[in-house]
């Protein structure tokens, strides 16, 4: 299966680009998406092997913030993915894959 075949990818709305690209020489030295309200604050997974949940929720939060505006962006629950995605071959604190979590 290819990423484009995932149901989450097929149903995802395309982000419309509203800003023109600029030359790399015009790029700022520092750019933090958190300062723009696009990314949630840094979180801590502790001793749990749940990095896959943090990358998954972070990607969805950022996509939502870019599409609908940062002021409307929800903070999603990594714990819910840990608890509810075992049916998609994820193993909670013992690891998982973002591609499976998107399903």
C-alpha positions as CSV (number, residue, x, y, z in Angstrom):
1,X,0.0,0.0,0.0
2,X,1.2,3.5,-0.8
3,X,0.6,6.6,1.4
4,X,-1.8,7.9,-1.3
5,X,-3.9,4.8,-0.8
6,X,-4.6,5.5,2.9
7,X,-8.2,6.6,3.5
8,X,-7.0,9.6,5.5
9,X,-5.0,10.8,2.6
10,X,-7.7,10.3,0.1
11,X,-10.3,12.3,2.1
12,X,-7.9,15.0,3.2
13,X,-8.7,18.4,1.7
14,X,-5.9,20.0,-0.2
15,X,-4.3,23.1,1.3
16,X,-4.6,26.1,-0.9
17,X,-1.4,28.1,-1.1
18,X,-2.2,31.8,-0.5
19,X,1.3,33.1,-0.3
20,X,3.9,33.1,-3.0
21,X,7.2,31.4,-2.5
22,X,10.2,33.7,-2.0
23,X,13.9,33.1,-2.7
24,X,15.8,31.3,0.0
25,X,18.0,34.3,0.4
26,X,15.0,36.1,1.8
27,X,14.2,33.4,4.4
28,X,14.5,34.5,8.0
29,X,17.3,33.0,10.1
30,X,14.7,31.8,12.7
31,X,11.2,30.7,12.1
32,X,9.2,28.9,14.8
33,X,5.8,27.6,13.8
34,X,4.8,27.6,17.5
35,X,5.1,31.4,17.5
36,X,2.6,31.5,14.7
37,X,0.1,29.3,16.6
38,X,0.4,26.5,14.1
39,X,2.2,24.0,16.3
40,X,1.2,23.2,19.8
41,X,3.8,23.6,22.6
42,X,6.5,21.0,23.0
43,X,5.1,18.0,24.9
44,X,6.8,15.2,26.8
45,X,6.1,11.5,26.2
46,X,8.0,10.4,29.3
47,X,9.1,6.8,29.4
48,X,6.4,5.6,27.1
49,X,7.3,4.7,23.5
50,X,4.6,6.9,22.1
51,X,6.5,9.1,19.7
52,X,4.3,7.9,16.9
53,X,1.2,9.5,18.7
54,X,3.0,12.9,19.0
55,X,4.0,13.0,15.4
56,X,0.5,12.0,14.3
57,X,-1.3,14.6,16.4
58,X,1.2,17.2,15.6
59,X,0.8,16.7,11.9
60,X,-3.0,16.8,12.1
61,X,-3.0,19.9,14.4
62,X,-0.6,21.8,12.0
63,X,-2.7,20.8,8.9
64,X,-5.8,22.0,10.6
65,X,-4.2,25.3,11.7
66,X,-2.9,26.0,8.2
67,X,-6.2,25.2,6.6
68,X,-8.6,26.9,9.0
69,X,-6.5,29.4,10.9
70,X,-4.3,28.9,14.0
71,X,-6.9,30.5,16.3
72,X,-9.3,27.6,15.6
73,X,-6.7,24.8,15.9
74,X,-7.6,22.1,18.5
75,X,-5.1,20.4,20.7
76,X,-5.4,16.7,20.0
77,X,-5.0,13.8,22.5
78,X,-2.0,11.5,22.2
79,X,-3.5,9.4,24.9
80,X,-6.6,8.7,22.8
81,X,-4.4,7.3,20.1
82,X,-2.5,5.1,22.6
83,X,-5.8,3.8,24.0
84,X,-7.8,3.4,20.8
85,X,-5.6,2.5,17.8
86,X,-4.6,-1.1,18.7
87,X,-6.9,-2.4,16.0
88,X,-4.6,-0.7,13.5
89,X,-1.4,-2.6,14.5
90,X,-0.3,0.0,17.0
91,X,1.0,-1.2,20.4
92,X,0.5,1.7,22.7
93,X,3.7,2.5,24.7
94,X,5.5,-0.3,22.9
95,X,5.4,1.5,19.6
96,X,3.3,2.2,16.5
97,X,3.3,4.0,13.2
98,X,1.8,7.3,12.3
99,X,0.6,5.9,9.0
100,X,-1.5,3.3,10.9
101,X,-2.7,6.0,13.4
102,X,-4.1,8.1,10.5
103,X,-6.3,5.2,9.5
